[in-house]
Amino acid sequence: MQTQRVLLTFTILVLYVAALTLARGVGQELPPQWIGYTLPSILLCCVLVIPQLNQELAEVIRLILLGIQIALTYVILQPLGEALLLEVLLLMAAAISIALYGSVPSALTLGTFLFAALLFRTRPAKVWDIRVEQAPPRDVAITAVIVASSFFITFVAARGDTRRRRVLASSRHQEQTIRKLVEANMEYQRYALDIEQSARQKERERITREIHDAVGYAFTNQRMVLEAATVLMERNREQDRERLASLVRDAAQSLGEGYQEVRSALHRLRRVERRHQTLETRLLHLIRHFSAVSGVTITPRILLGQGQMPPPLEEIFFRCAQEGITNAFCHGQASQVTLILRADREGFYLTVLDDGRGSSGSIQEGIGLGGMRERLEPYGGTLRTSTMERGFSLHVHLPRNIPYRHSPPPDTPLPPPEETQP
């Protein structure tokens, strides 16, 4: 579209030069009154070309404008004799306008018609009582070569521009499709992770209730047995000894059953906790799936030991890594991403480096980066971004000693609260 606009602008310039040439007296052998209506006709051709700069203009309207321009060109050229430069300029403008018009068959048909009319036209002896001389064959040949060259150069440039725009549109469409697929995949992973965490939390709560019920029943039962035994001991009667022995046996059996129930529940709780994936496992799973969908090569460098990072911080770092990788692909159009996760005595660090297009100006934080800051802020974390010579870098830091300030975001899990009621 940019090429077509440049060519149409050049057409307007050619017509302007033609008008200027005529005004300076190229056709001095022509009557002044003819020049009087020729100049407005050339300027009208300029006006007719200007609306064609709008590529959204309807095909019929463009055809009407083009037809009027060609008709005016014919009317202007009829009385010309020796004014070769003016003739060449006007026919060049008409050829360029035709080459830019509509579909390929339409442009070629109109171009062929213009070229044939140029080669085989004959002027009458007089036009509007003006004696007209036939153009020499040499002038006709020169004009034909220049006009044909203008037409084909414009035709090729315009169609090349059209193909380029189609390729760019197709590329943008593919990019948007891939981006939507990546976002859908990321949403699916988030959903699957949330479902897994929810199921694990529900199982943990169910087992906790079982432990609570078993321990509560055992303690209550033992308290009642002890109270009954205390009463029997205070009576100190011979017939109550058998009853006391039976209570002690029942208490021992009940205590053993309660112990087994609690032990079984604790084993189930341990299996639930073992199903919890470490941060390293989750990140490698994320990287593998993201690379398969997007084609981006992601190199992980994870320097953390198992159990080194508290669970709330693991969730924050996972979300930040997820957002950093997504931004590198969707906004930076990166093909190579490096993810570095490390720890030292001061805290934990996440770095995401990519080879994308970076940012030419100041970085405007959107929902993604803003969400990272919201997750980090309650724990005293910091987020820093920078543009490199080629690419973009994101740095996240969380202190080892968490200066807990506010309530964490809803999707950040915390350890379950301790029960204070029996």
C-alpha positions as CSV (number, residue, x, y, z in Angstrom):
1,M,0.0,0.0,0.0
2,Q,2.9,2.4,0.7
3,T,4.3,1.7,-2.8
4,Q,1.0,2.5,-4.4
5,R,0.6,5.7,-2.5
6,V,4.1,6.8,-3.6
7,L,3.3,6.0,-7.2
8,L,0.0,7.9,-7.1
9,T,1.8,10.8,-5.5
10,F,4.4,10.7,-8.3
11,T,1.5,10.8,-10.8
12,I,0.2,13.9,-9.3
13,L,3.7,15.4,-9.5
14,V,3.9,14.5,-13.2
15,L,0.6,16.2,-13.9
16,Y,1.7,19.2,-12.0
17,V,4.9,19.4,-14.0
18,A,2.8,19.0,-17.2
19,A,0.7,22.0,-16.2
20,L,3.8,24.0,-15.3
21,T,5.4,23.1,-18.6
22,L,2.3,24.2,-20.5
23,A,2.0,27.4,-18.6
24,R,5.6,28.3,-19.5
25,G,4.8,28.2,-23.2
26,V,5.9,24.8,-24.5
27,G,3.0,25.0,-27.0
28,Q,3.5,28.6,-28.1
29,E,2.2,27.7,-31.6
30,L,-1.1,26.9,-30.0
31,P,-3.8,29.5,-29.5
32,P,-3.9,31.1,-26.1
33,Q,-7.6,30.2,-25.7
34,W,-6.7,26.5,-26.0
35,I,-4.2,26.8,-23.2
36,G,-6.9,28.5,-21.2
37,Y,-9.1,25.4,-20.9
38,T,-6.2,22.9,-21.0
39,L,-4.6,24.0,-17.8
40,P,-7.8,23.5,-15.8
41,S,-8.2,20.1,-17.4
42,I,-4.7,19.0,-16.3
43,L,-5.4,20.3,-12.8
44,L,-8.7,18.4,-12.8
45,C,-6.7,15.2,-13.6
46,C,-4.7,15.9,-10.5
47,V,-7.8,16.2,-8.5
48,L,-9.1,12.9,-9.9
49,V,-5.9,11.1,-8.9
50,I,-6.0,12.3,-5.3
51,P,-9.1,10.1,-4.2
52,Q,-7.3,7.0,-5.5
53,L,-4.8,7.4,-2.7
54,N,-7.6,5.9,-0.5
55,Q,-7.2,2.1,-1.1
56,E,-10.7,1.5,0.4
57,L,-12.4,3.4,-2.4
58,A,-15.0,1.3,-4.2
59,E,-13.9,-0.3,-7.5
60,V,-16.7,1.4,-9.5
61,I,-15.8,4.9,-8.2
62,R,-12.1,4.3,-9.1
63,L,-13.1,3.2,-12.6
64,I,-15.2,6.3,-13.1
65,L,-12.4,8.6,-11.9
66,L,-9.9,6.8,-14.1
67,G,-12.2,7.0,-17.1
68,I,-12.7,10.8,-16.7
69,Q,-8.9,11.2,-16.4
70,I,-8.2,9.3,-19.6
71,A,-11.0,11.2,-21.4
72,L,-9.4,14.5,-20.3
73,T,-6.0,13.3,-21.4
74,Y,-7.4,12.5,-24.9
75,V,-9.1,15.9,-25.1
76,I,-5.9,17.7,-24.1
77,L,-3.6,15.7,-26.5
78,Q,-5.7,16.1,-29.6
79,P,-4.6,19.6,-30.7
80,L,-0.9,19.0,-29.8
81,G,1.7,19.1,-32.4
82,E,5.3,19.5,-31.5
83,A,4.8,19.6,-27.7
84,L,6.4,16.1,-27.2
85,L,7.4,16.7,-23.5
86,L,3.8,17.6,-22.5
87,E,2.4,14.6,-24.4
88,V,4.9,12.2,-22.7
89,L,4.0,13.6,-19.2
90,L,0.3,13.3,-19.7
91,L,0.5,9.8,-21.1
92,M,2.8,8.7,-18.3
93,A,0.3,9.9,-15.7
94,A,-2.5,8.0,-17.5
95,A,-0.3,4.8,-17.8
96,I,0.6,4.9,-14.1
97,S,-3.0,5.4,-13.0
98,I,-4.1,2.5,-15.2
99,A,-1.3,0.2,-13.9
100,L,-2.5,0.9,-10.3
101,Y,-6.1,0.2,-11.1
102,G,-8.0,-2.9,-9.8
103,S,-7.2,-6.5,-10.7
104,V,-4.5,-7.7,-13.0
105,P,-6.8,-8.5,-16.0
106,S,-8.4,-5.0,-15.8
107,A,-5.1,-3.2,-15.6
108,L,-3.6,-5.2,-18.5
109,T,-6.6,-4.7,-20.7
110,L,-6.7,-0.9,-20.1
111,G,-2.9,-0.7,-20.5
112,T,-3.1,-2.5,-23.8
113,F,-5.9,-0.2,-25.0
114,L,-3.9,2.9,-24.1
115,F,-0.7,1.6,-25.9
116,A,-2.7,0.6,-29.0
117,A,-4.4,4.0,-29.1
118,L,-1.0,5.7,-28.8
119,L,0.6,3.7,-31.7
120,F,-2.3,3.8,-34.1
121,R,-3.9,7.1,-33.5
122,T,-4.3,9.6,-36.3
123,R,-5.0,13.3,-35.8
124,P,-7.6,15.0,-38.0
125,A,-6.4,18.0,-40.1
126,K,-8.1,20.4,-37.8
127,V,-9.2,20.3,-34.2
128,W,-11.5,23.1,-33.0
129,D,-10.4,25.2,-35.9
130,I,-6.8,24.6,-35.0
131,R,-4.6,23.1,-37.7
132,V,-2.9,19.9,-36.4
133,E,0.2,18.3,-37.8
134,Q,0.8,14.5,-37.4
135,A,3.5,13.5,-35.0
136,P,6.7,12.2,-36.5
137,P,7.1,8.4,-36.2
138,R,10.3,8.9,-34.1
139,D,8.3,10.9,-31.6
140,V,5.6,8.3,-31.5
141,A,8.2,5.6,-30.9
142,I,9.9,7.5,-28.1
143,T,6.6,8.3,-26.4
144,A,5.5,4.6,-26.7
145,V,8.7,3.3,-25.1
146,I,8.5,5.8,-22.2
147,V,4.7,5.2,-21.6
148,A,5.1,1.4,-21.8
149,S,8.1,1.4,-19.5
150,S,6.1,3.6,-17.0
151,F,3.2,1.2,-17.2
152,F,5.1,-2.0,-16.6
153,I,7.4,-0.7,-13.9
154,T,4.3,0.6,-12.0
155,F,2.4,-2.6,-12.7
156,V,5.2,-4.8,-11.3
157,A,5.9,-2.5,-8.3
158,A,2.2,-2.3,-7.4
159,R,1.6,-6.1,-7.7
160,G,4.8,-6.8,-5.7
161,D,3.5,-4.4,-3.0
162,T,0.2,-6.3,-3.0
163,R,1.9,-9.7,-2.7
164,R,4.1,-8.3,0.1
165,R,1.1,-7.0,1.9
166,R,-0.6,-10.4,1.6
167,V,2.5,-12.1,2.9
168,L,2.7,-9.7,5.9
169,A,-1.0,-10.1,6.6
170,S,-0.7,-13.9,6.4
171,S,2.4,-13.7,8.7
172,R,0.5,-11.5,11.2
173,H,-2.4,-13.9,11.1
174,Q,-0.1,-16.9,11.7
175,E,1.6,-15.0,14.5
176,Q,-1.8,-14.2,16.1
177,T,-2.9,-17.8,15.7
178,I,0.3,-19.1,17.4
179,R,0.0,-16.6,20.1
180,K,-3.6,-17.6,20.8
181,L,-2.5,-21.3,20.8
182,V,0.3,-20.5,23.3
183,E,-2.0,-18.5,25.5
184,A,-4.6,-21.3,25.4
185,N,-2.0,-23.8,26.3
186,M,-0.8,-21.7,29.1
187,E,-4.3,-21.2,30.4
188,Y,-4.8,-25.0,30.2
189,Q,-1.6,-25.5,32.2
190,R,-2.8,-23.0,34.8
191,Y,-6.2,-24.7,34.9
192,A,-4.6,-28.1,35.3
193,L,-2.3,-26.9,38.0
194,D,-5.2,-25.2,39.9
195,I,-7.2,-28.4,39.6
196,E,-4.3,-30.4,40.9
197,Q,-3.7,-28.1,43.8
198,S,-7.4,-28.0,44.6
199,A,-7.7,-31.8,44.6
200,R,-4.6,-32.1,46.8
201,Q,-5.9,-29.5,49.2
202,K,-9.3,-31.2,49.4
203,E,-7.6,-34.6,50.1
204,R,-5.4,-33.0,52.7
205,E,-8.5,-31.4,54.4
206,R,-10.3,-34.8,54.3
207,I,-7.4,-36.6,55.9
208,T,-7.0,-33.8,58.5
209,R,-10.7,-34.3,59.4
210,E,-10.2,-38.0,59.8
211,I,-7.2,-37.5,62.1
212,H,-9.2,-34.9,64.0
213,D,-12.2,-37.3,64.4
214,A,-10.0,-40.3,65.3
215,V,-7.9,-38.4,67.9
216,G,-11.0,-36.7,69.3
217,Y,-12.9,-40.0,69.7
218,A,-9.9,-41.7,71.2
219,F,-9.2,-38.9,73.7
220,T,-12.9,-38.6,74.6
221,N,-13.2,-42.4,75.1
222,Q,-10.1,-42.5,77.2
223,R,-11.3,-39.6,79.4
224,M,-14.6,-41.4,80.0
225,V,-12.8,-44.7,80.8
226,L,-10.5,-42.8,83.2
227,E,-13.5,-41.1,84.9
228,A,-15.3,-44.5,85.3
229,A,-12.1,-46.2,86.6
230,T,-11.6,-43.4,89.1
231,V,-15.1,-43.9,90.4
232,L,-14.6,-47.7,90.7
233,M,-11.3,-47.2,92.5
234,E,-12.9,-44.9,95.0
235,R,-15.5,-47.5,95.8
236,N,-12.8,-50.1,96.4
237,R,-15.2,-53.0,96.3
238,E,-14.4,-56.5,95.4
239,Q,-17.2,-56.9,92.8
240,D,-15.9,-53.8,90.9
241,R,-12.5,-55.2,90.2
242,E,-13.6,-57.2,87.3
243,R,-15.5,-54.2,85.9
244,L,-12.3,-52.1,86.3
245,A,-10.2,-54.7,84.5
246,S,-12.7,-54.7,81.6
247,L,-12.6,-51.0,81.4
248,V,-8.8,-51.0,81.2
249,R,-8.8,-53.7,78.5
250,D,-11.4,-51.7,76.5
251,A,-9.3,-48.5,76.9
252,A,-6.2,-50.3,75.6
253,Q,-8.0,-51.7,72.6
254,S,-9.6,-48.3,71.8
255,L,-6.3,-46.6,72.1
256,G,-4.7,-49.1,69.8
257,E,-7.5,-48.7,67.2
258,G,-7.2,-44.9,67.4
259,Y,-3.4,-45.1,67.0
260,Q,-3.8,-47.3,63.9
261,E,-6.4,-44.9,62.4
262,V,-4.1,-41.9,63.0
263,R,-1.1,-43.7,61.6
264,S,-3.0,-44.8,58.5
265,A,-4.2,-41.2,57.9
266,L,-0.7,-39.9,58.3
267,H,0.5,-42.4,55.7
268,R,-2.1,-41.2,53.3
269,L,-1.2,-37.5,54.0
270,R,2.4,-38.3,53.3
271,R,1.5,-39.8,50.0
272,V,-0.5,-36.7,49.1
273,E,2.5,-34.5,50.0
274,R,4.8,-36.7,47.9
275,R,2.6,-36.1,44.9
276,H,3.5,-32.3,45.2
277,Q,5.9,-31.5,42.3
278,T,9.0,-29.5,43.1
279,L,9.5,-26.1,41.5
280,E,12.2,-27.6,39.2
281,T,9.9,-30.3,38.0
282,R,7.1,-27.9,37.3
283,L,9.4,-25.5,35.4
284,L,10.9,-28.3,33.3
285,H,7.4,-29.4,32.5
286,L,6.4,-25.9,31.6
287,I,9.4,-25.4,29.4
288,R,8.9,-28.7,27.5
289,H,5.3,-27.9,26.7
290,F,5.9,-24.3,25.8
291,S,8.7,-25.2,23.4
292,A,6.7,-27.8,21.8
293,V,3.8,-25.4,21.1
294,S,5.7,-22.2,20.2
295,G,9.0,-23.5,18.7
296,V,11.0,-21.3,21.1
297,T,14.2,-22.8,22.4
298,I,14.3,-22.4,26.2
299,T,17.5,-23.2,28.1
300,P,17.0,-23.7,31.8
301,R,19.7,-23.2,34.5
302,I,18.1,-24.2,37.8
303,L,20.5,-24.0,40.8
304,L,18.2,-24.9,43.6
305,G,18.1,-27.9,46.0
306,Q,14.8,-29.7,46.8
307,G,13.1,-28.1,49.8
308,Q,15.3,-25.1,49.7
309,M,12.5,-22.6,48.8
310,P,9.3,-22.2,50.9
311,P,6.1,-23.3,49.1
312,P,4.6,-19.7,48.8
313,L,7.8,-18.5,47.1
314,E,7.8,-21.5,44.7
315,E,4.4,-20.6,43.4
316,I,5.5,-16.9,42.9
317,F,8.6,-17.9,41.0
318,F,6.7,-20.4,38.9
319,R,4.2,-17.7,37.9
320,C,6.9,-15.1,37.2
321,A,8.8,-17.6,35.0
322,Q,5.6,-18.5,33.2
323,E,4.8,-14.8,32.5
324,G,8.4,-14.0,31.5
325,I,8.5,-16.8,28.9
326,T,5.1,-15.9,27.5
327,N,6.1,-12.2,27.2
328,A,9.4,-13.2,25.4
329,F,7.4,-15.0,22.7
330,C,4.2,-12.9,22.4
331,H,5.7,-9.4,22.7
332,G,9.4,-9.8,22.0
333,Q,9.0,-12.5,19.2
334,A,12.1,-14.2,20.6
335,S,13.4,-17.5,19.3
336,Q,15.9,-18.2,22.2
337,V,15.1,-17.8,25.9
338,T,17.4,-18.5,28.9
339,L,15.8,-19.1,32.3
340,I,18.1,-18.9,35.3
341,L,16.9,-19.7,38.9
342,R,19.4,-19.6,41.7
343,A,19.8,-18.9,45.4
344,D,22.3,-17.5,47.8
345,R,22.4,-16.5,51.5
346,E,20.4,-13.3,50.8
347,G,17.5,-14.7,48.8
348,F,16.3,-16.3,45.6
349,Y,16.7,-14.9,42.1
350,L,15.0,-15.5,38.7
351,T,16.4,-14.2,35.4
352,V,14.7,-14.5,32.0
353,L,16.8,-13.5,29.0
354,D,15.6,-13.5,25.4
355,D,16.9,-12.6,21.9
356,G,13.7,-10.7,20.9
357,R,13.2,-7.2,19.6
358,G,13.3,-5.6,23.0
359,S,11.8,-2.2,23.5
360,S,12.9,1.0,21.7
361,G,11.5,3.3,24.4
362,S,10.5,3.2,28.0
363,I,8.9,-0.1,29.0
364,Q,5.2,0.2,29.7
365,E,4.0,-2.3,32.3
366,G,0.9,-4.2,31.4
367,I,-1.2,-6.7,33.2
368,G,1.6,-9.3,33.1
369,L,4.4,-7.2,34.7
370,G,1.9,-5.5,37.0
371,G,0.7,-8.9,38.2
372,M,4.3,-9.9,39.0
373,R,4.8,-6.9,41.1
374,E,1.5,-7.6,43.0
375,R,2.7,-11.1,43.8
376,L,6.2,-10.0,44.9
377,E,5.2,-6.9,46.9
378,P,3.8,-8.7,50.0
379,Y,7.0,-10.7,50.4
380,G,9.4,-7.8,49.9
381,G,10.4,-8.9,46.4
382,T,11.6,-6.7,43.5
383,L,11.1,-6.8,39.8
384,R,13.5,-5.2,37.3
385,T,13.4,-5.1,33.5
386,S,15.9,-3.9,31.0
387,T,16.4,-3.8,27.2
388,M,19.7,-5.2,25.9
389,E,21.4,-4.6,22.5
390,R,19.3,-7.5,21.2
391,G,16.6,-8.8,23.5
392,F,15.0,-8.2,26.8
393,S,15.8,-9.2,30.4
394,L,13.6,-9.7,33.4
395,H,15.0,-10.0,36.9
396,V,13.1,-11.2,40.0
397,H,14.4,-11.2,43.6
398,L,12.8,-12.4,46.8
399,P,14.6,-12.3,50.2
400,R,15.2,-15.5,52.1
401,N,13.7,-14.0,55.3
402,I,10.2,-13.1,54.1
403,P,9.1,-9.7,55.5
404,Y,5.4,-10.5,55.2
405,R,3.4,-7.3,54.8
406,H,0.0,-7.9,53.4
407,S,-2.3,-10.7,52.5
408,P,-0.8,-12.6,49.5
409,P,-2.7,-12.8,46.2
410,P,-5.5,-15.3,46.1
411,D,-3.7,-17.8,43.9
412,T,-0.6,-18.0,46.1
413,P,-0.9,-21.0,48.4
414,L,0.1,-20.7,52.1
415,P,0.7,-23.5,54.5
416,P,-2.6,-24.7,56.1
417,P,-3.4,-23.1,59.5
418,E,-3.0,-25.1,62.6
419,E,-6.1,-26.4,64.3
420,T,-6.7,-24.8,67.7
421,Q,-10.0,-26.7,68.5
422,P,-9.9,-30.4,69.4
